[in-house]
């Protein structure tokens, strides 16, 4: 079935014409028909052509036939976040040159984007995304939905939860049976301060992960569910549930998940103005994260704020931490965290006017564009208090009207 495609691939690889390949075996015209699957041919001819190309046609045919199985297995491993196996399959597929002539080349590129996003290689993923956009009209229904899922993850990586929700909601369940996308919808709704929908989709994701026996991803879903219901139970009960999640992470030996649990636990203490424990758990989260990563910056920001409001670290040490955050944000070219650490720098340096000017002119519009409701609300309240205390009545009333009508 694939013999003609394989012959053509290696002929072109070795820069041979059809006449050169067929010399003494068959005509160039016959090879052209073989390559385009437009004629019958004797097995002996394929054997001779293969020998001239230096390939074993049976082995090459088997490799091409197995590509779909290998891609499906790679997808399963990515969903379950089995990183060592995921990296191994990625390496193997990168070496598989026949993938370029496979019927599943687009599926490979889409899964490659997913892999790169999981490894926080945003710039490299952009190249594949641009390629897929150019041939989007040629994608199968399954591939179109996989592309929507991939783009939802891409928007989350770029701190764009509203765009993530928009594209993920377009996924057709009948054409795409990977319920993992419920989890990414839950994350997007959580980032947009829509707890009911976040809980709903996190629960659907949990059910899906249970069905595929992925306990690690069940933990992920339960984490999202837990941080939606924190205001509906006693704080002590919330802490107990966090402790159970930490134990689950330890049982599964998942340090990255444990880091996320510590981060969310720190935020719970931060919300209660318990800055000492918030600082402690933000630091525990930071210790488990890659110090050059975006997730590290998330916990670093919380650590700095907790230390500042709790007066737990000297000013010069806080400014040094901000410098560290700036360097990583600029290295990653992450405009969101560049904005966050600019605000922190003004705050810790006690440049009140510059802080609120930057917040009003740049950060707040940027947060609104991205759809981060928590940061929008926090920023608007800060600006209202600032304008009110400065007796800038018109600006204060404008923000008051915005806050009242939410």
C-alpha positions in Angstrom: 0.0 0.0 0.0 2.8 2.4 0.9 5.5 1.1 -1.3 5.2 3.7 -4.0 5.3 6.6 -1.5 8.4 5.0 0.2 10.2 4.6 -3.2 9.5 8.2 -4.1 10.6 9.5 -0.7 14.0 7.8 -0.8 14.5 8.6 -4.5 14.0 12.3 -3.8 16.1 12.1 -0.7 19.1 10.8 -2.7 18.4 13.3 -5.5 17.8 10.6 -8.2 15.6 11.0 -11.2 13.1 8.3 -12.1 15.2 7.4 -15.1 18.3 7.0 -12.9 16.5 4.8 -10.4 14.9 2.6 -13.0 17.9 2.2 -15.3 18.2 -1.5 -16.1 15.0 -2.3 -14.1 12.1 -0.5 -15.6 11.3 2.8 -17.4 11.0 6.2 -15.6 7.4 6.3 -16.7 6.7 3.1 -14.9 8.3 4.3 -11.7 6.2 7.5 -12.0 3.1 5.4 -12.0 4.3 3.2 -9.1 5.0 6.3 -7.0 1.6 7.7 -7.7 -0.1 4.3 -7.1 -1.5 4.2 -10.6 -0.3 0.8 -11.8 0.2 -2.8 -10.8 3.8 -4.0 -10.6 5.7 -7.2 -10.0 7.2 -7.6 -6.5 10.6 -8.2 -8.1 10.6 -4.7 -9.4 10.1 -3.2 -5.9 12.8 -5.5 -4.5 15.3 -4.3 -7.2 14.4 -0.6 -6.7 14.7 -1.0 -2.9 18.2 -2.6 -3.3 19.3 0.3 -5.5 18.1 2.7 -2.8 19.7 0.7 0.0 16.5 0.2 2.0 14.5 -2.8 3.2 11.1 -2.1 1.8 9.3 -4.5 4.3 10.8 -2.7 7.3 10.1 0.8 5.8 6.5 -0.2 5.1 6.0 -1.5 8.6 7.4 1.7 10.1 5.0 3.8 8.1 2.0 1.6 9.0 2.9 1.9 12.7 3.1 5.7 12.8 -0.6 6.1 13.7 -0.2 3.7 16.6 2.8 5.5 17.9 1.1 8.9 17.6 -1.9 7.7 19.5 0.3 6.3 22.2 2.2 9.6 22.4 -1.1 11.4 22.9 -2.1 9.1 25.7 1.2 9.6 27.4 0.9 13.4 27.1 -2.6 13.4 28.5 -1.4 11.3 31.5 1.8 13.5 31.8 4.2 10.6 31.9 7.2 12.9 31.1 10.0 10.4 30.7 8.0 8.2 28.2 6.7 11.4 26.6 10.2 12.6 26.0 11.4 9.3 24.7 8.6 9.0 22.1 9.2 12.6 21.1 12.9 11.7 20.4 11.9 8.6 18.4 9.4 10.5 16.3 11.9 13.2 15.6 14.2 10.6 14.1 11.4 9.0 12.1 11.9 10.5 8.6 9.0 8.7 7.0 6.6 10.7 9.2 6.9 13.4 6.5 5.1 11.2 4.0 2.6 9.7 6.5 -1.1 10.4 6.3 -0.8 11.6 9.9 1.8 14.3 9.5 -0.7 17.0 10.7 -1.6 15.0 13.8 2.1 14.7 14.5 2.5 18.5 14.2 -0.4 19.1 16.5 0.9 16.8 19.1 4.3 18.3 18.7 2.7 21.7 19.6 1.2 20.1 22.7 4.6 18.6 23.7 6.4 22.0 23.2 3.8 23.8 25.3 4.2 21.3 28.1 7.9 22.0 28.0 7.2 25.8 28.0 8.8 26.2 24.5 6.4 28.8 23.3 8.5 30.2 20.5 9.1 26.8 19.0 5.4 26.0 19.2 4.6 29.2 17.3 6.3 27.8 14.2 4.1 24.7 14.1 1.0 26.7 14.9 1.7 29.0 11.9 2.1 25.9 9.7 -1.2 24.4 10.8 -3.1 27.7 10.3 -2.1 27.7 6.7 -3.5 24.2 6.0 -6.4 24.3 8.5 -8.9 23.8 5.7 -7.3 20.4 5.0 -7.6 19.0 8.5 -9.9 16.2 9.4 -12.7 16.8 11.9 -10.7 15.1 14.6 -7.6 17.2 13.8 -9.6 20.4 13.8 -10.8 19.7 17.3 -7.3 18.7 18.4 -6.1 22.0 17.0 -8.8 23.8 19.1 -7.6 22.0 22.2 -4.0 22.9 21.4 -4.9 26.5 20.9 -6.8 26.6 24.2 -3.6 25.4 26.0 -1.6 27.9 24.0 -3.8 30.8 25.1 -3.5 29.6 28.7 0.3 29.6 28.4 0.1 33.2 27.2 -2.2 34.2 30.1 -5.2 34.6 27.9 -8.1 32.8 29.6 -10.9 34.4 27.7 -9.4 33.4 24.4 -8.9 29.9 25.8 -12.5 29.6 26.8 -13.7 30.8 23.4 -11.7 28.2 21.4 -12.2 25.3 23.9 -15.9 25.8 23.8 -15.9 25.2 20.0 -14.7 21.6 20.5 -17.2 19.0 19.2 -17.5 16.1 21.7 -18.7 13.6 19.1 -15.6 14.2 16.9 -13.1 14.5 19.7 -13.3 12.1 22.7 -10.4 13.4 24.7 -12.1 14.8 27.8 -8.8 16.2 29.0 -9.9 19.5 27.5 -12.5 19.9 30.3 -9.5 20.4 32.6 -8.2 23.3 30.5 -11.6 24.8 30.4 -11.8 24.6 34.2 -8.4 26.4 34.5 -9.6 29.1 32.1 -12.8 29.7 34.0 -10.9 29.7 37.3 -8.5 32.4 35.9 -11.6 34.4 34.9 -13.1 34.2 38.4 -16.1 32.0 37.4 -16.0 29.4 40.1 -19.2 27.6 39.3 -18.2 26.8 35.8 -14.6 26.1 36.9 -15.9 23.5 39.4 -18.3 22.0 36.8 -15.6 21.4 34.2 -13.0 20.3 36.8 -15.5 17.6 38.0 -16.0 16.5 34.4 -12.3 16.3 33.9 -11.9 14.3 37.1 -14.4 11.7 35.8 -12.5 11.5 32.5 -9.2 11.0 34.3 -10.7 8.3 36.5 -11.9 6.5 33.4 -8.4 6.3 32.0 -6.8 5.5 35.4 -4.7 8.6 35.5 -4.5 9.3 39.3 -2.1 12.2 38.8 -4.5 14.1 36.6 -7.3 13.3 39.1 -5.2 15.2 41.7 -5.0 18.1 39.2 -8.8 18.2 38.8 -9.4 17.9 42.6 -7.1 20.9 43.1 -9.1 23.0 40.8 -12.4 21.9 42.5 -11.0 22.6 46.0 -10.0 26.2 45.3 -13.5 26.9 43.9 -15.3 25.9 47.1 -13.0 27.5 49.7 -15.6 30.1 50.8 -18.4 27.5 51.4 -16.7 25.6 54.3 -14.8 26.2 57.4 -11.2 27.4 56.8 -9.9 24.5 59.0 -11.7 22.0 56.7 -10.1 23.7 53.6 -6.7 23.3 55.1 -7.3 19.6 55.9 -8.3 19.0 52.2 -5.0 20.7 51.1 -3.1 18.5 53.5 -4.7 15.4 51.9 -3.7 16.6 48.5 -0.2 17.1 49.6 -0.1 13.5 50.9 -1.5 12.3 47.6 1.3 14.1 45.7 3.9 12.5 48.0 2.4 9.0 47.5 2.6 9.6 43.7 6.1 11.2 44.1 4.9 14.2 42.0 6.9 17.2 43.1 5.5 19.5 40.5 1.9 18.9 41.7 3.1 19.3 45.3 4.5 22.7 44.3 1.1 23.7 42.9 -0.7 22.6 46.1 1.8 24.6 48.2 1.2 27.6 46.0 -2.6 27.5 46.3 -2.3 26.8 50.1 -0.1 29.9 50.4 -2.7 31.9 48.6 -5.4 30.8 51.0 -3.3 32.1 53.9 -2.6 35.3 51.9 -6.3 35.9 51.5 -6.7 35.5 55.3 -3.9 38.1 55.9 -1.8 35.4 57.5 1.4 36.6 55.7 3.8 34.5 57.7 2.3 31.2 56.6 1.7 32.5 53.1 5.4 33.4 52.8 6.3 29.9 54.2 4.2 28.0 51.6 5.1 30.2 48.7 8.7 29.5 49.5 8.0 25.7 49.7 6.4 26.0 46.3 9.4 27.9 44.9 11.9 25.3 46.1 10.1 22.6 44.0 10.0 24.6 40.8 12.4 25.3 38.0 13.9 28.7 39.0 13.9 29.8 35.3 10.3 29.0 34.7 7.0 31.0 34.6 5.4 28.9 37.4 8.4 29.9 39.6 7.6 33.6 38.9 4.0 33.0 40.0 5.1 31.8 43.4 7.9 34.4 43.6 5.4 37.2 43.2 3.3 35.8 46.0 6.3 35.4 48.2 7.4 39.0 47.7 3.9 40.4 48.4 3.4 38.3 51.5 6.8 39.4 52.8 6.1 43.0 52.1 2.7 43.2 53.6 3.8 41.1 56.6 7.0 43.1 57.0 8.9 39.8 57.0 11.9 40.8 54.9 14.0 43.9 54.6 13.4 46.3 51.6 16.8 45.6 50.0 16.2 41.8 50.0 12.8 42.3 48.4 14.2 44.5 45.7 16.8 41.9 45.0 14.1 39.3 44.6 12.2 41.6 42.2 15.4 42.0 40.1 15.6 38.2 39.9 11.9 38.1 38.7 12.6 40.8 36.1 15.5 38.9 34.7 13.5 35.8 34.2 10.5 37.7 32.8 12.6 39.5 30.3 14.4 36.3 29.3 11.1 34.7 28.7 9.8 37.9 27.0 6.7 37.5 29.2 4.8 40.9 29.2 2.5 39.8 31.9 5.2 39.2 34.5 7.2 42.2 33.3 4.1 44.2 34.2 3.7 42.3 37.6 7.3 42.9 38.6 7.3 46.5 37.5 4.3 47.1 39.8 6.2 45.3 42.6 9.3 47.4 42.1 7.2 50.7 42.4 5.4 49.3 45.4 8.5 48.2 47.4 10.4 51.4 46.3 7.5 53.4 47.7 7.0 55.2 44.5 3.3 55.7 45.1 2.5 58.0 42.2 4.5 56.0 39.6 2.9 52.8 40.9 -0.7 54.0 40.4 0.1 55.8 37.1 1.6 52.5 35.7 -1.3 50.5 37.1 -3.9 52.8 35.5 -2.2 53.4 32.2 -0.8 50.0 31.5 -1.4 47.1 33.9 -5.2 47.4 34.3 -5.9 47.7 30.6 -3.5 44.8 30.0 -5.3 42.7 32.7 -8.6 43.5 31.1 -7.4 42.4 27.7 -6.2 39.1 29.1 -9.3 38.6 31.2 -7.8 38.1 34.7 -10.8 39.1 36.8 -8.9 38.8 40.1 -6.2 41.2 39.1 -8.8 43.5 37.5 -10.8 43.7 40.7 -7.7 44.1 42.8 -6.3 46.9 40.6 -9.6 48.8 40.4 -10.0 48.8 44.2 -6.4 50.0 44.6 -7.0 52.8 42.2 -10.3 53.8 43.8 -8.7 54.1 47.2 -5.8 56.0 45.8 -8.0 58.5 43.9 -10.4 58.8 46.9 -7.6 59.6 49.3 -6.1 62.1 46.8 -9.5 63.7 46.4 -9.5 63.0 42.7 -13.3 62.8 42.8 -14.0 62.3 39.2 -11.7 59.3 38.8 -12.8 57.9 42.1 -16.5 58.1 41.1 -15.8 56.5 37.7 -14.1 53.5 39.4 -16.8 53.4 42.0 -19.4 53.1 39.3 -17.5 50.3 37.7 -17.2 48.4 41.0 -20.9 48.8 41.9 -22.1 47.6 38.5 -20.2 44.4 38.5 
